[in-house]
Amino acid sequence: MDDRDDLYAGAPAARGTAGMSGTFWLGRVAGIDVGVHYTWLIAFALITFSLAVGFFPFVTPGLSTAVYWAIGAISAVLLFVSVLIHEFCHSLVAKARGIPVSSITLFIFGGISNIQEEPQDPGQEFVIAIVGPLSSLVLAGVFWGLYLVVGQVPGLSAVLFYLAIVNLLLGLFNLLPGFPLDGGRVLRAIIWGITGSLYQATNWATGVGQVFAFLLIIWGVFQIFAGNFLGGIWIAFIGWFLNGAAESSRRQVAMQQAFRGVRVRDLMTPNPPVVAPSLPVRTLIEEYALRRGARALLVAVDGQLTGVVTLSDVHKLPPEQWSDTTVGQIMTPVPLVTVGPSADLQSALRLMGQRDLNQLPVVDHGTLVGLLTRSNVIRYLHLRDELGAPPPTIGAGGEGEHRRAA
């Protein structure tokens, strides 16, 4: 990321799991981007190998090695198609209830739907969570029915049998009450409905999820020492992933609680330093870059934001032209990504995360009034921690605790 990315987004917003890097985007279905993370290739290879070498020769003996590898690869692809259907059920139900969904990403541990806001009530949370495992159980029934209809056709019956079993296991596994599994989200919805607090429900659900994750890690280590090295590693990694995801969700909701009711105006730096488009580039370098360490500056005229200039812009200009060239000639002009002073802080942070920005110009009716930076937010959180402060009441009417950043 170059200096300019601090202040404007020159590329599409980050998609997937918090801008999951290394993702190949396949297309767009029902307004949702679908991508495959490079780690999916690892899972595909491992599943294909285990099916071709271990599972299919056992359930369907007598076929050639090439056939075992072919049906192994086909089964691995259809498994991830099943996972994709599972995630689409989550996403489409969320969209039907007015909750935006930007993308679905397949990766080594399955799939992730990038649902950009928390459900607004326990009922929404419950329905969105439960539909995923139910879809997997329905798929298990469909594949089992096809298996019974097809009969003992070499290769095909084995694939259908495998898909029925794996979708059944997928549905049952996701129903386990370990957050962030679907069952954990169902548990959170129930606790949320009883207590009326998403924050408290998340703490309980993530606690259960972390206990479940540690049990998986312990079981995985036991399997390794028992001789099942590959299976043990896989189980332990799933536990490690679930523990990290649960802790991340806990921190995310705690941060939302801390930002409840906070507006951009409460944390922004008012009247940020700006330069005029008529400023010579040499003066920009000597006065701002070298003496003040500025790597990116907003450009404004009479309070009206006109662009941004960065060191990367300067690098494109030969030194002998610094004195005769103005900032306005090399700057990136408007439109830039901006935010209003009355916007809630959570929405601003979501925008910064989606666009991979460190700073946001704050504009009120076309006039530059401030600058919101990640350092502003970090200082606020540190001060709250030092003071042991309760949720703030500054600002006017926050979004509440039922939303989450993308």
N, C-alpha and C positions, 0 to 999 in steps of 0.2 A: 504494500500500500504506500503510495507516495504522499507527499505533504498535502496535496490538494484534497485527498480523500477525507481530511479532517473537517472540511467545511462544506463539501458538496458531494453529491453522488453522481459520478460520471458513468455509472454502470447500473444495471437493474438491481433491485433490492435483493439482499441475500435470501435464499430460500432454504427449505428443508429444516433440519434441526439446528436452529440458531445459526443458520448459515453454514451447514455441514459442508466443509471443503472436500474436494475429491469426489464430487457427485456428478454423474453424467445424466443430463436431463433428457428423457425419452419423448416427452410430449405433454399435452394438456388434455385432461378428461374431465368433463363437467366443471370446467373452471378451476381445476386443481392440477398443479404441475406434478408430474410423476418422474422420479429419478431413481437411479441405482448408484449407491455408494461403492467405491472400489472394493471395500471389504466384502461386499456380496460375492465377488468372484472367489474369495477364499472359501466362503460357506458353500458356494456352488460346487467347487472342486472337492471339498471334504465330503459333502453329501453324496455326490456322484460316485466317489471312490468307495464309500462305505456301502452303498447300495449295490454297486457292480461287483465288489469283491466279497462282501459278507452276506447281505440280506437276500438278494435275488437268487444267487446260486443255492441258497438254503431252501427257499420257498418254491422255486421253480428249477429243479435240477435238469441237466441235459441240454441246455442251450449253449450256444457258442459264446466265447469271451466277448466278441464284438457286440453281440446282442445284449449281453449283460451291461456293457458300458453304454450302449445306446438307450436302453430303457432306464438305466440309472440317470443319465443326463436329462431325459424327458421327464422323469419323475421329479428331479430336482427343480426343473423349471416350473412344473405344475404345482409343486409345493409353494413356490414363491408367488405364483398366480393366486393360490389360495390365501396366502398372507396378504396379497394386494387387495383381494376382495374383502377380507377381514377389515383392513384399514379403510377401504372405501366406505364400508358400512358405518364406521365411526364418523368419517368425514361428512358423508352425505346427510346423516342425521343431525350433525352439528350445524351444517349449512342450512338445513330445513328449519332450524330454530334460531336462525339469524346470527350464528357465530361464524366468523370468517375462517376459512381453511386455505392456506396458501399452497401446501405441497404434501406429498407422500414420498418417503424415501425408503427404499429397501436397502438393508445393510446386513452385516454378518449375523446379527442376532434376530433378524426378522424384518419388521417394518415400523416406521414412525409416521404418524400423522401430525403435521404442524398446525394444530388448532391454536389460533392466535389469541384467544381470550378464554378465561375461565368461564364455565357455565354460570348463569345468573342465579340458579337456585338448585337445591338438592335433586329435584325431579329431573332437571336437564342433565345433571351429572350422571344420575343413575341410568337414564335411557341411553345416553351417548356411550357409556361404559359397557352396559350389558349387551348391546347389539353386536359387538365384535365377537365375543365368545359364542353367542347364539348363532351367528353366521357360520362359524367354524363347525359347530355341531350339525347345522343343516347341511353343510358341504360333506361332512362325514356320512350323513344319512344318504345323500345323493350318490356319493361314490360307492357306498356299500350296496345300494340298490342296483347300480350299474354292474357291480361285481356279480351279484346274484343273477342278473339277466344274462350277462355275457357267458357265464359258466367258466369252465376250465380251458380258456384259450391261452396257449403259452405266451407269456410276456404280457399281454394286455390285462389278463385277470390279475397278475401279480402287481402291475402298476395301480390298478383300481383298488386292490386290497391295501396296498401301502398308503395310498392317498386317503382312504377311509380311516385307517388307523391313525395316521399322522394328524389329520384334521380333528379327530376325536381327542387326541392327546393335546393338541394345540388349544382347543376349546376348554378342556378341563384344566390345563395348566394356567390359562389366563383367568380362570375363575378363582384361583387361589387368592386369599385375601392379603396379598403382599403388594403394596403400592411400590412402583407405578403400574403393576399389572392391572388388567381390567377389573379383576376381583378386588384389588386394593382400592380402586376408584369407586366401586360399588360400596365397599365398606366406608369410604370417606363420605359418600353421599348419605348413607344411613346415619353416620355420626353427626354429619352436618345438619340433617333434618332434625335430629334429637336435640343438639346443643344450640343450633342457630348460628354457629361460628365456623366458617371455612378454615380459619387459622387453627382453631383447636382440632377440628376434624383432620386437617392435614398432618398435624403433629402426631395424632394417634395412628393414622393410616401409614405414615412413613415410618413410624417406630415399628409397627408390625412388619412392614416391608423389609426393613433392615434386619430384623431378626430372621426373617425367611431367607434373605440374601446370605447372611452369615452361615445359616444351616446348609445352604447350597454349596458354599465355599468349603465348609468342613467335609461335606459328603464328597465333593470333588477331590479333595486331598486324600480322603480315605480310598477312593477308587484308584487314584494314582498308585498308592502303595499296595493296593490289592492286585495290581497288574493291568488294570484298564487305563492305560496312560492317556490315550487320546480322549476317551469318554470323560475321564476325570478332569482333564484340562478344560474341556468344553463346559462341563458343569460348573467348575470353579470360576471360569470367565463370565458365565451367565450370572452367577451370584455377585461377582465383582461389579458387573455392569448395573444390575438392579440396585445394589447398595449405593453406587454413585448417583444413579438417577433419582433414588428416593431422597438422598441428602440434598441434591440440587433442587428438587421440588420444595423441600422444607425451607431452604434458604430463599427461594423465589417468593414463596408466600409470605415469609417473614419480612422480606424487603417490601412487598406490596403493602403489608400492614404498616410499615414505617413510612411509606409514601402516601398513605391514605389522607386525602384532603389537601395535599401539597400541589401547588400550581407552579408553573415555570417561573413566574415573576418572583416567587419566594426564594429561589436558589440561583437565578441568573446573575451574571456580572453586569450591572447597568453601565451604560455609556462605554462600551468596549473601545479600545484604541482602533482607529481607522486611518486610512491614508486616502489622499485624493488621487483621482486618475491622472492628474497633471504632474504628480510627483515624479522626478527623474528616477530611473532605476538605480543609478549609483547612490543616490540619497537613501533609497529604500534599503540597499545593502549595508551602507555605512551606519545609518542611524537606527535601523530597526533590526536587521539580521545580525550584524556583528556586535553592536552595543547592547541590544536588548534580548538577543537570542530568539527573535521571532522567526518562525518558519512559514507561517501563513497569516495573512492579514486581510481583513475585510476592506473593501473599497467603497466609499460613500461620498455623495455630494449633497450638502445641506440636509444631512440625516437620511437621505434616500440611498438604500443599498443598491450598488451598481455592479458589484462583482467581488471576486476574491483573487488574490495574487499569492503565489507560493514560490518557494525556492526552486521547485521543479520548472516553473515558468522562466525563472531567471537563468537556469542552466541552459536553456535553449537559445539564449541570446549571447553572441560573442562579447567578451569584455570591452572591446573597443567601441561598442555601441551603447554601453551603459549610460553614458552621459547624455546622449542624444535621443534616448528612447524613454517614453513615459510609462508609468504603471498601466495606464489605460490601454496601451497598445499590446501589452502582453498578458493582461489579466483574463480570467475566465468570467465572462459577463453573466448577468442574471438571465434566466431564472436559476436560483439556487434552492436547495432544500432548506426551508425555514420553519419556524414554529411561532405561534402567538403567545403573548405573555399570560393569557388566561387559560391556556391549555393545561390539562392535568399532567403532572410529571410522568406518570406511568405511560401515557400515550407518547410523550416526547422520548422517553427511554426506549419504547418499542420501535419508534422511528429510527433512533440512533443505531439500535441493534440490527434492524432490517437493512439499513444502508451502510453499516459498518463505519459510522461516523464517531469522531471524538468530540465534536463541537457542533452546536446548532445556533445560527443567528436567530435572534428573537426580533420579530418585526410586528409592529402594531399599525395597521392601516397604511402600510407602505413605508413607515418610518422605522429605522433601526433603533431599538431601545435597549438591547442587551445581547448577551452571549451566554448560552448554556453549555457547560463543558462537563465531561466526566469527572474532572477533578472537583467541580462544585458539588456533585452528588456524593463523591467519596468523602469529602470534608464534612458534609452534612451527616452522613452515616457514622463517621468516627465521633463526631460531637454528640450525637444521640447515644452512642454506646458509652461514652465517658460519663454522660449525665444520667444514664439509665432512664431516659425520657419515655413517657407513654406515647401512644400514637398522637401525632400533632393535630391541632385544630386550626392551624393557619390555612389560608386559602378559602375558597368558597366551594363547598360541596364536592368532594372527590368522587371518583368512580366507585369507591367502595372496595371491599376486599374480595369480591367475586370475580375479578378479572386477573389475567396473568399476561405477562409480556411474552412475545413470540420467542 
